[in-house]
Amino acid sequence: MSIDPKNPLKVLHNAVNSTILIRLKDGIEYTGRLKITDNYMNMIIEDAKEMIEGTVTAKFGEIFIRGNNILFIKPQAV
């Protein structure tokens, strides 16, 4: 299945149930399994780890991230 690189929402919707990396505008990163997302790139991440400068600072069962706080998203992160 090919993914249209011109449609980032499709890429994000196809990443549901996979591991992603998110960096917020303030530099904090989160990794975890993408549970759900919407057309505003708001998302719920399960088994999330919060990282500051590469060091895990917190773990959460589930977090909500607002799309307007996101700097970038890396789907299929390991």
C-alpha positions, 0 to 999 in steps of 0.5 A: 500500500502506498501512502501519499506523502502530500497528505500528512493526515493520512500518514498519521491515521495509518500510524494508529496502533503503532509506535510514534515519537512526538516532539512538542514546541517546548522541546519535550518528546513523547513516545508511545502507541498512537491510540487515536487521532483527529483531523486537528492532529490531537491524539491520545498516546498509550504507554507514553514515555516523556523525555527531556534531552533524551532522558525518560523523565516520566511514564504515563498510561495514557496522555492527550496531546493537542495538535497545536503544540506539536513541532513534529511527529515521527510515525513507526518510531522504535 
